[in-house]
């Protein structure tokens, strides 16, 4: 049986965990990466979240992805491919590090824009943040062992927030499709 989905109240230590992970990763990518962003729910002060840090290493071009894969491999990260999301490469973390998801994202990708726009929207709209946090807690109970159903059930709210940030209809349709539960 898969690990249960657990959503907890915001933990003020999450930014410190991100900085610790960033300090480990940045030295191996700093000569070509544009930056590392803390994204996902743990990056929004006050938002309930799964206690897993989400991080995006930003690169300028697809030609830099093989170098990122190689360099992150020296730290024990295992490349998992794009997992069906163009412009974003996923990595499995080394077991000894705090729980996190690491991605390498192209600077102009919809995936990166999605991560940054949602984070920034929630940071600047406390009412939306509270609604989203309550929804996540409820869905974690309803879909405790079904991550795909949990993700899909959050999609309408997320997409409505992204629409308010200027995402185009075709981009929202792409994100909706990516968030659909897999059979």
N, C-alpha and C positions, 0 to 999 in steps of 0.2 A: 504494500500500500504506500502511495506517495506521502511525503511529509505533509503534515497539516499546514494550512494557510493560517498564519497568525498575524494579526494587525494589532499594533500596540500604540499607546499614546506617544506623542513626540518625545524624543530623548535628546536633551541638549548636548549630549556627547557625540551625536552623529557628525556634526561638522569637524570635530577633532579627529574622528576615525577617518573621515575623508582626507583630511590634511596629512594624516600619517600614511595612508595608502598613496596619496599623491607624491609625497616625499620619497617613497620607494620607487615609484614608476617614472617620475619626471626625468631623473638623470639618464635613463636609457633611451628616452625619446626626445629630449629637449633640442637636439640638433636638427630635427625635422618637423616635429609636431608644433601646431599652433597654440596648443593649450590643453588643459585637462579641466573638464567641468563636472561639478557635482550636480547631478540631475535626479529625477525621480522624487518620490514623496519624502525621503529623508533629507532632501535639500530645501524643504519648505518649513521654516520655523512654525511650530504649532500644529503641523499636520500629522494625523495618525498614519502609520505606515507599517509595512512589513519591515522588520529590522535588518534590512539588507541595503547597503550603500550602492547606488548606481553611479557609474562614472563613464564619461565619454572622453576619449583621447581624440583630439581633432587634428586631421591631416588635410592638406590642401589638394592632394591628387591621388587617384587610384594607384599610381606608380609607387606611392610611399607605403601602401598596405603590406607588401611582402617584407619590407624592412621593419615595419611595426610588429609583424608576426614574429620575425626572427628575434628582435630585441626583447619583446615581452616574453618570449620563450626562455631567454636567459634568466628570467626571474621565476620560471616555473609555470607561466600561463600556457594553457593549451588552446590553440585556435579551434573554434567550433564552426566556422563558416558564417554566412550571413543569416542563417536560420530563416530564410525567406524574406528578409527585409533588405532591399537594395540600399547601398551606401552605408551599411553598418555591419561590421564584423564583430562577432561575439567571442569571448574567451572564458574558459573555465579557470577559476582562481586556484592558486596553490592552497592546499588544505590548511596550512599553518596560519593563514591570514584571516582577519575578521571577514564575516560574510559580506560579499559584494558581487556585483555584476560589472564586468568591464567590457566596454565596446570601443572599437576604433571607428570613428565616423568621418565621412567626407564633409568638409566645411559647407558645401552647398546642398547637402542631402536633406530630403524631407524628414528623415529620421532624426537628424540633429535638430532641425528647426522644430519638430514636434516636441522633443525633450525640453529644449530651452523655452519655447513659447508656453508650454503647460506649466513649467516651473515658475516662470516669471509672472504668468497670469495668476496663479495661486498665491504667490507672494504678495501681489498687489490687490487681491480681492479676498479679504478675510471671510466674507460670508460664503463665497464659493468654496473656500478651503474647508470651512466647517461642514458644509453639505457633503463635500467629497469625502472627508474623513469619516463622517457618520455612515455614508454609503459603503465605504470600504470595510468598516467594522461589521456591518450587517451582512455583506456579501461573504466575508471570511467565515462567518458562522454558517450561512446557507450553503456555501460551496467549499466546505473545509478541506476536502481532498480532491478538488477538481479545479486546478489552476486555469485551465482554458475557459471554463464556465465563469470563473471569477473575473477574468480579464474581459471576456465578452460582455458580461453584465455591467461593467463600468464604462463601456465604450460610448454609449449615447451621451452621457454626461461629459466625458472627456472631449468628444467631438464637438459638442455644443460650445465648450470653452475655447477650443481651437478655432472654431468658426469666428468667434469674437476677436481673435487675434489676427485675422486676415488670411487664414488658410483658404485656398481656392477649393471649389467643389470637387474637382478631380483629385486633389491631394487628400481631402477628407474621405473620399470614397476609397482611396488606396489604404489609408490608415484603418478604416472600418474593416476592409477585407483582411488586413493583417491581424486584426484583433478578433476575428471570428474563431469560434471554437473549432479545433481540428477533430475530424471523426476518429 
